[in-house]
């Protein structure tokens, strides 16, 4: 479909498609409920959550935030260039976005390794149970998003604008979830 | 469009730096918590409205994302 023909103002076609936005809302609500549970749990165990939070490296978390946002920026640019029929540039930007995703996973892997090395595991305490479950579930989303971007980029010459927008929206959803997780896990308590 | 995305990215980078600075400030947790939530909510909305182009969508979708964010932040702030 010609992008100019899509009526984004229609309730049934938000950029990315209505089905993907339903998934995005379900994901945000699910993560939001878990963060709410974590906040209430922290209210009962303030010192434990504070001490545990201090064992996380906020600088690594900030670097990962920057990496994910940069990757999201390249995806947004890639969609823009795809709409302008500049497929070569769009493909390059999707590749840069994937590189960002891989870097995020590598940094997360390093962080996980240091936590395992320090004996801070899923059953160490309530804070680390939330930490492992929330960041692990988010990491699965990043991996799935990377697979989607890889398949999309391989078929960029034959794919439709709807598919490109939906794939991009899924990748941005990983940004949104991380922007909810990061302050609560690394900075607030 | 290119320019808007670049400006948005620049703003997101500044907000990320601001969050790191605020997190290292020796201020009361009761002040720090809402400040951090405000900074990250701004980033969340910039990604949703600019990168995901929700600004072009029907008002119901725009209102829904703001409402979901407000409820999540509200629960975290109240706890």
Boltz contact constraints between the chains, C-beta under 6 A:
constraints:
  - contact:
      token1: [A, 8]
      token2: [B, 56]
      max_distance: 6.0
  - contact:
      token1: [A, 8]
      token2: [B, 57]
      max_distance: 6.0
  - contact:
      token1: [A, 9]
      token2: [B, 58]
      max_distance: 6.0
  - contact:
      token1: [A, 11]
      token2: [B, 58]
      max_distance: 6.0
  - contact:
      token1: [A, 11]
      token2: [B, 60]
      max_distance: 6.0
  - contact:
      token1: [A, 14]
      token2: [B, 57]
      max_distance: 6.0
  - contact:
      token1: [A, 14]
      token2: [B, 61]
      max_distance: 6.0
  - contact:
      token1: [A, 15]
      token2: [B, 53]
      max_distance: 6.0
  - contact:
      token1: [A, 15]
      token2: [B, 56]
      max_distance: 6.0
  - contact:
      token1: [A, 28]
      token2: [B, 68]
      max_distance: 6.0
  - contact:
      token1: [A, 32]
      token2: [B, 72]
      max_distance: 6.0
  - contact:
      token1: [A, 36]
      token2: [B, 75]
      max_distance: 6.0
  - contact:
      token1: [A, 39]
      token2: [B, 76]
      max_distance: 6.0
  - contact:
      token1: [A, 39]
      token2: [B, 79]
      max_distance: 6.0
  - contact:
      token1: [A, 40]
      token2: [B, 79]
      max_distance: 6.0
  - contact:
      token1: [A, 43]
      token2: [B, 79]
      max_distance: 6.0
  - contact:
      token1: [A, 58]
      token2: [B, 23]
      max_distance: 6.0
  - contact:
      token1: [A, 62]
      token2: [B, 20]
      max_distance: 6.0
  - contact:
      token1: [A, 65]
      token2: [B, 16]
      max_distance: 6.0
  - contact:
      token1: [A, 66]
      token2: [B, 16]
      max_distance: 6.0
  - contact:
      token1: [A, 69]
      token2: [B, 12]
      max_distance: 6.0
  - contact:
      token1: [A, 72]
      token2: [B, 51]
      max_distance: 6.0
  - contact:
      token1: [A, 73]
      token2: [B, 9]
      max_distance: 6.0
  - contact:
      token1: [A, 76]
      token2: [B, 5]
      max_distance: 6.0
  - contact:
      token1: [A, 76]
      token2: [B, 51]
      max_distance: 6.0
  - contact:
      token1: [A, 77]
      token2: [B, 5]
      max_distance: 6.0
  - contact:
      token1: [A, 80]
      token2: [B, 1]
      max_distance: 6.0
  - contact:
      token1: [A, 169]
      token2: [B, 52]
      max_distance: 6.0
  - contact:
      token1: [A, 172]
      token2: [B, 47]
      max_distance: 6.0
  - contact:
      token1: [A, 172]
      token2: [B, 51]
      max_distance: 6.0
  - contact:
      token1: [A, 172]
      token2: [B, 52]
      max_distance: 6.0
  - contact:
      token1: [A, 175]
      token2: [B, 47]
      max_distance: 6.0
  - contact:
      token1: [A, 176]
      token2: [B, 44]
      max_distance: 6.0
  - contact:
      token1: [A, 176]
      token2: [B, 47]
      max_distance: 6.0
  - contact:
      token1: [A, 179]
      token2: [B, 40]
      max_distance: 6.0
  - contact:
      token1: [A, 179]
      token2: [B, 43]
      max_distance: 6.0
  - contact:
      token1: [A, 179]
      token2: [B, 44]
      max_distance: 6.0
  - contact:
      token1: [A, 183]
      token2: [B, 36]
      max_distance: 6.0
  - contact:
      token1: [A, 183]
      token2: [B, 40]
      max_distance: 6.0
  - contact:
      token1: [A, 187]
      token2: [B, 23]
      max_distance: 6.0
  - contact:
      token1: [A, 187]
      token2: [B, 36]
      max_distance: 6.0
  - contact:
      token1: [A, 188]
      token2: [B, 33]
      max_distance: 6.0
  - contact:
      token1: [A, 188]
      token2: [B, 36]
      max_distance: 6.0
